[in-house]
Amino acid sequence: MPGAARAWPGQSLEPGPLLEGQEPKSLSHPPGKLGWKQRLDLNLALCAAGCGSPRWQLDPPCHEACTCVCVERRLPAQTLLIGQGKGRFRTWLCTSASCHLCLVCSLLTYVPGPSSRGLPRSQHTRLQASPGLTAAPSPTAMRASEKDLEKAVSQLQLLKEDPGNAVKLRLYALYKQATEGPCTMPKPSVSDFISKAKWDAWNALGSLPKETARQDYVDLVSSLSSSSESSSPVQPGASSRSPGYETLVVTSEGDITKIMFNRPTKKNAVNTQMYHELMLALKTASEDDSILTVVTGDGDYYSSGNDLTNFTDVHSGGLEEKAKSSVTLLRNFVNCFIDFPKPLVAAVNGPAVGIAVTLLGLFDVVYASDKATFHTPFSQLGLIPEGCSSYTFPKIMGTAKAAEVLIFGKKLTAAEACARGLVTEVFPDSTFQREVWTRLKTYAKLPKNAMRVSKELLRNLEREKLHAVNEEECRAIQGRWMSDESLNAVASFLSRQESLSPRALEHGAWSPALESIHRMARGHHIFIHHYGTLTPTRRDGLDRPEHREPAHHGLEVEVLRQNEVA
Ligand SMILES: CCCC/C=C/CC(=O)SCCNC(=O)CCNC(=O)[C@H](O)C(C)(C)COP(=O)(O)OP(=O)(O)OC[C@H]1O[C@@H](n2cnc3c(N)ncnc32)[C@H](O)[C@@H]1OP(=O)(O)O
């Protein structure tokens, strides 16, 4: 990191109030070659140059070859994004591990690690080593081999959409780190912007182990592959209402980040895009200045869990590829909750189903409206528990009670969920919002760092175990998604509102639901039941029912593997 070695004659580095109480030595550093003090000085130099704050006036006021290094978001965003020095327009690439303010750098340099401020040195080391959000999976999750890396490289060529420069730089950096280790190249000249951006991205990974970089690369490509199958791209947001989210409304109210599911007409079912947006919102909230993060739902539902149409989006790789990429998505998604560093509160405004329930075991506090219900119909769907619930639920409510919920799908009322310890407190629906938000605003005034360290201590007791459980559940769920039991449950959900009569089918009125089922179940036989008669499909598509009664409405679809047909 060059600017670091540079002398800054006549500097007057008055840290000022933003840095008060800071203990530089115990901050978790982004990997890099600068010592803390150097980094701090450089940062202050840039701030003075960028925002012209008289407190940080430097001489010289600005330098062209600077690289912005932020001090944990204590600086105004504009000083990190763009610097205006001596009439010239300059963009700085932030190399801080934890800065999210620069829209470009957030994707380039994010290397998580909980702040260990204020802890004794013995714990300091452990905390720094603990896994962060998706970019730093748990040791149990690090399984990507060199072959996987090669595969990911080829997979990248197949992306339908350009992932954008920021992601490409991140991929470049991870690839170099995974194959060559830490950057030892001389820094390119500032006028060679592209080479410098690449160098900065690689250099920012510091001493990140090759294996971690390899895993991150594979995970990133995999998540790009699945998100390129979903619709629109996502942009990071900031303050009040964050822009760029479609399936969520993310707002900052005072010291509270509120993440609201925003698909009320679909009962806030979590589609692929929403998984990605939730990960992004959590990552952003974990790094911004907010103190608490609250997850809630818009409309009458909290969330109806996984969007059951996710699995109909099967492309050329077939169901198996779809199941694989979904596992990666699920693993990364759940990791975000395991590693979320701030107090995380769920305001369960209405019924919750599936993964929206299981994840509650990873929240710190769960408030529920008395209209909320908690339902995990995994067996009914041919599925198994996820979101670490196979571990958290028995721990929270005892094995016998957990089994009733997770194996038999017993739906709990809010009062029952509270009695079982899954919910912290239940409020009457009429006063739910007012009471919950009043309370949260009070909590948000408590000392931020104390709360954060308390959370860290509590989570660190379980972190490794939770990552291992997440891995195990993901391994098991992949097979389930490809099972007939699960395919049939999804097919049955999709066709339950099917209003086509067999007669309409006979006239070729294939419905979107049947098309989806057909896509999902490619390679399987699909039967359409009516009046107890099975009608085998043609190999190449859905067959038309042989028996029909104009008055009869409603279809039942059954998916069977070829060898079960005879
Ligand atoms: C990649 C990671 C995967 C992680 C895996 C997680 C596992 C799970 O989360 S399992 C749980 C899956 N969820 C469900 O099984 C719930 C399915 N939905 C329902 O049973 C019902 O919709 C409901 C009980 C939630 C609500 O019933 P209600 O009669 O009040 O309303 P509907 O008319 O059924 O729903 C309105 C509208 O919303 C659509 N919708 C609701 N939930 C889902 C969903 N989970 N997936 C897809 N679509 C859903 C429903 O189809 C309706 O849409 P249309 O108006 O277009 O028909």
The ligand as an SDF file (V2000), in Angstrom:
LIG
                    3D

 57 59  0  0  0  0  0  0  0  0999 V2000
  -32.9150  -21.9460   -1.3490 C   0  0  0  0  0  0  0  0  0  0  0  0
  -33.1750  -22.1000    0.1120 C   0  0  0  0  0  0  0  0  0  0  0  0
  -34.3840  -22.9140    0.4290 C   0  0  0  0  0  0  0  0  0  0  0  0
  -34.6690  -23.0150    1.8880 C   0  0  0  0  0  0  0  0  0  0  0  0
  -35.8060  -23.9130    2.1850 C   0  0  0  0  0  0  0  0  0  0  0  0
  -36.7660  -23.5920    3.0340 C   0  0  0  0  0  0  0  0  0  0  0  0
  -37.9090  -24.5040    3.3500 C   0  0  0  0  0  0  0  0  0  0  0  0
  -39.1970  -23.7750    3.5960 C   0  0  0  0  0  0  0  0  0  0  0  0
  -39.2720  -22.6060    3.8050 O   0  0  0  0  0  0  0  0  0  0  0  0
  -40.5400  -24.7850    3.5900 S   0  0  0  0  0  0  0  0  0  0  0  0
  -41.9080  -23.7100    3.6360 C   0  0  0  0  0  0  0  0  0  0  0  0
  -42.4040  -23.3540    2.2690 C   0  0  0  0  0  0  0  0  0  0  0  0
  -43.6400  -22.6460    2.3620 N   0  0  0  0  0  0  0  0  0  0  0  0
  -44.8250  -23.2150    2.2750 C   0  0  0  0  0  0  0  0  0  0  0  0
  -44.9690  -24.4000    2.1550 O   0  0  0  0  0  0  0  0  0  0  0  0
  -46.0160  -22.3030    2.2970 C   0  0  0  0  0  0  0  0  0  0  0  0
  -46.7980  -22.3990    1.0210 C   0  0  0  0  0  0  0  0  0  0  0  0
  -47.9240  -21.5030    1.0460 N   0  0  0  0  0  0  0  0  0  0  0  0
  -49.0850  -21.8190    1.6150 C   0  0  0  0  0  0  0  0  0  0  0  0
  -49.2660  -22.8730    2.1570 O   0  0  0  0  0  0  0  0  0  0  0  0
  -50.1620  -20.7770    1.5640 C   0  0  0  0  0  0  0  0  0  0  0  0
  -49.9090  -19.9180    0.4930 O   0  0  0  0  0  0  0  0  0  0  0  0
  -50.2450  -19.9650    2.8720 C   0  0  0  0  0  0  0  0  0  0  0  0
  -50.7730  -20.8680    3.9940 C   0  0  0  0  0  0  0  0  0  0  0  0
  -48.9050  -19.3760    3.2530 C   0  0  0  0  0  0  0  0  0  0  0  0
  -51.2510  -18.8060    2.6780 C   0  0  0  0  0  0  0  0  0  0  0  0
  -52.4700  -19.3130    2.2340 O   0  0  0  0  0  0  0  0  0  0  0  0
  -53.6290  -18.3020    1.7960 P   0  0  0  0  0  0  0  0  0  0  0  0
  -54.7440  -19.1480    1.2960 O   0  0  0  0  0  0  0  0  0  0  0  0
  -53.9100  -17.3430    2.8640 O   0  0  0  0  0  0  0  0  0  0  0  0
  -53.0100  -17.4580    0.6010 O   0  0  0  0  0  0  0  0  0  0  0  0
  -52.6200  -17.9710   -0.8480 P   0  0  0  0  0  0  0  0  0  0  0  0
  -53.7080  -17.6080   -1.7920 O   0  0  0  0  0  0  0  0  0  0  0  0
  -52.2220  -19.3960   -0.7710 O   0  0  0  0  0  0  0  0  0  0  0  0
  -51.3040  -17.1180   -1.1360 O   0  0  0  0  0  0  0  0  0  0  0  0
  -51.3490  -15.8570   -1.7940 C   0  0  0  0  0  0  0  0  0  0  0  0
  -50.3690  -15.8900   -2.9240 C   0  0  0  0  0  0  0  0  0  0  0  0
  -49.0730  -16.1120   -2.3920 O   0  0  0  0  0  0  0  0  0  0  0  0
  -48.5010  -17.2570   -3.0120 C   0  0  0  0  0  0  0  0  0  0  0  0
  -47.6340  -17.9260   -2.0350 N   0  0  0  0  0  0  0  0  0  0  0  0
  -47.8140  -17.9840   -0.7300 C   0  0  0  0  0  0  0  0  0  0  0  0
  -46.8090  -18.6660   -0.1590 N   0  0  0  0  0  0  0  0  0  0  0  0
  -45.9990  -19.0460   -1.1290 C   0  0  0  0  0  0  0  0  0  0  0  0
  -44.7960  -19.7720   -1.1700 C   0  0  0  0  0  0  0  0  0  0  0  0
  -44.1980  -20.2390   -0.0620 N   0  0  0  0  0  0  0  0  0  0  0  0
  -44.2050  -19.9730   -2.3540 N   0  0  0  0  0  0  0  0  0  0  0  0
  -44.7450  -19.4920   -3.4830 C   0  0  0  0  0  0  0  0  0  0  0  0
  -45.9120  -18.7950   -3.5190 N   0  0  0  0  0  0  0  0  0  0  0  0
  -46.5120  -18.5690   -2.3470 C   0  0  0  0  0  0  0  0  0  0  0  0
  -49.6730  -18.0950   -3.4190 C   0  0  0  0  0  0  0  0  0  0  0  0
  -49.3080  -18.9890   -4.4270 O   0  0  0  0  0  0  0  0  0  0  0  0
  -50.6190  -17.0290   -3.8880 C   0  0  0  0  0  0  0  0  0  0  0  0
  -50.1550  -16.6120   -5.1460 O   0  0  0  0  0  0  0  0  0  0  0  0
  -51.1910  -16.3160   -6.3410 P   0  0  0  0  0  0  0  0  0  0  0  0
  -52.0840  -15.2480   -5.8070 O   0  0  0  0  0  0  0  0  0  0  0  0
  -50.3470  -15.8890   -7.4910 O   0  0  0  0  0  0  0  0  0  0  0  0
  -51.8960  -17.5970   -6.5540 O   0  0  0  0  0  0  0  0  0  0  0  0
  1  2  1  0
  2  3  1  0
  3  4  1  0
  4  5  1  0
  5  6  2  0
  6  7  1  0
  7  8  1  0
  8  9  2  0
  8 10  1  0
 10 11  1  0
 11 12  1  0
 12 13  1  0
 13 14  1  0
 14 15  2  0
 14 16  1  0
 16 17  1  0
 17 18  1  0
 18 19  1  0
 19 20  2  0
 19 21  1  0
 21 22  1  0
 21 23  1  0
 23 24  1  0
 23 25  1  0
 23 26  1  0
 26 27  1  0
 27 28  1  0
 28 29  2  0
 28 30  1  0
 28 31  1  0
 31 32  1  0
 32 33  2  0
 32 34  1  0
 32 35  1  0
 35 36  1  0
 36 37  1  0
 37 38  1  0
 37 52  1  0
 38 39  1  0
 39 40  1  0
 39 50  1  0
 40 41  1  0
 40 49  1  0
 41 42  2  0
 42 43  1  0
 43 44  1  0
 43 49  2  0
 44 45  1  0
 44 46  2  0
 46 47  1  0
 47 48  2  0
 48 49  1  0
 50 51  1  0
 50 52  1  0
 52 53  1  0
 53 54  1  0
 54 55  2  0
 54 56  1  0
 54 57  1  0
M  END
$$$$
